[in-house]
Amino acid sequence: MPHLRCRGLARETVVAISETLVERLCELTKSPSAHFTVEYIPSEFIPTRFGGNAYPFIEVLWFPRSQEVQDAAAQIISDVVKAEIGDIGEVAAVFHQMEKTAYYDNGKHYG
């Protein structure tokens, strides 16, 4: 924990940014790198007449953090992605707060 789910990026890009992303987020959150997972999720954006172009979309599942830490994490994600693929516009970061009592490891929750 934290878990990073990456969509809208090529697998090679996720591999290329994974170590830098984890290192920088470890430093920010004071979490051990072994607690992080990075997941590549292949997806297809469906364009409609209203829009819908593909863009990098990173979901972060983690235990609650302060707004300042979350804001800094979003900036790190944007900076790392754009450093790898260029400033292509939007990079979305979505944070899901998980309660420790809802997260289990080997049948035991963290709460």
GINORHU-V362899 format. One record per residue. N is the residue number from 1. SS is DSSP state (a for helix, b for strand, c for the rest). PHI is phi as a letter, one per 20 degrees, with the letter a starting at -180 (999 if undefined). PSI is psi in radians with two decimals (999 if undefined). Layout:
((N	SS	PHI	PSI) (N	SS	PHI	PSI))
This chain:
((1	c	999	2.19) (2	c	f	2.71) (3	b	d	2.29) (4	b	d	2.15) (5	b	d	2.13) (6	b	d	2.18) (7	b	c	2.84) (8	c	m	0.29) (9	c	c	2.65) (10	c	f	2.62) (11	a	g	-0.73) (12	a	f	-0.60) (13	a	f	-0.74) (14	a	f	-0.76) (15	a	f	-0.78) (16	a	f	-0.59) (17	a	e	-0.21) (18	a	g	-0.83) (19	a	f	-0.78) (20	a	f	-0.75) (21	a	f	-0.84) (22	a	f	-0.78) (23	a	g	-0.82) (24	a	f	-0.66) (25	a	f	-0.55) (26	a	f	-0.82) (27	a	g	-0.75) (28	a	f	-0.81) (29	a	e	-0.16) (30	c	m	0.60) (31	c	d	2.53) (32	c	f	2.51) (33	a	f	-0.51) (34	a	f	-0.28) (35	a	e	-0.16) (36	c	e	2.55) (37	b	c	2.57) (38	b	c	2.20) (39	b	c	2.30) (40	b	e	2.14) (41	c	d	1.84) (42	c	f	2.36) (43	c	b	2.86) (44	c	c	2.10) (45	c	e	2.36) (46	c	d	1.88) (47	c	f	2.46) (48	b	c	3.11) (49	c	f	-0.20) (50	c	e	-0.13) (51	b	p	-2.62) (52	c	o	0.49) (53	c	f	2.59) (54	c	f	2.55) (55	c	b	2.77) (56	b	f	2.35) (57	b	c	1.93) (58	b	d	2.13) (59	b	d	2.39) (60	b	c	2.08) (61	b	d	2.11) (62	b	b	2.95) (63	b	f	2.70) (64	c	g	2.36) (65	c	c	2.91) (66	c	f	2.79) (67	a	g	-0.65) (68	a	f	-0.75) (69	a	f	-0.74) (70	a	f	-0.77) (71	a	f	-0.75) (72	a	f	-0.69) (73	a	f	-0.73) (74	a	f	-0.70) (75	a	f	-0.71) (76	a	g	-0.83) (77	a	g	-0.86) (78	a	f	-0.80) (79	a	f	-0.78) (80	a	f	-0.76) (81	a	f	-0.84) (82	a	f	-0.55) (83	a	f	-0.54) (84	a	e	-0.73) (85	a	d	-0.05) (86	c	n	2.91) (87	c	e	1.50) (88	c	e	0.07) (89	c	o	-2.18) (90	c	f	2.37) (91	b	c	2.04) (92	b	e	2.39) (93	b	c	2.18) (94	b	c	2.25) (95	b	d	2.29) (96	b	d	2.05) (97	b	e	2.22) (98	b	d	2.39) (99	c	e	2.45) (100	a	g	-0.56) (101	a	f	-0.17) (102	a	d	0.02) (103	c	d	2.12) (104	b	d	2.49) (105	b	c	2.04) (106	c	l	0.71) (107	c	n	0.03) (108	b	c	2.36) (109	b	e	2.89) (110	c	e	-0.22) (111	c	f	999))
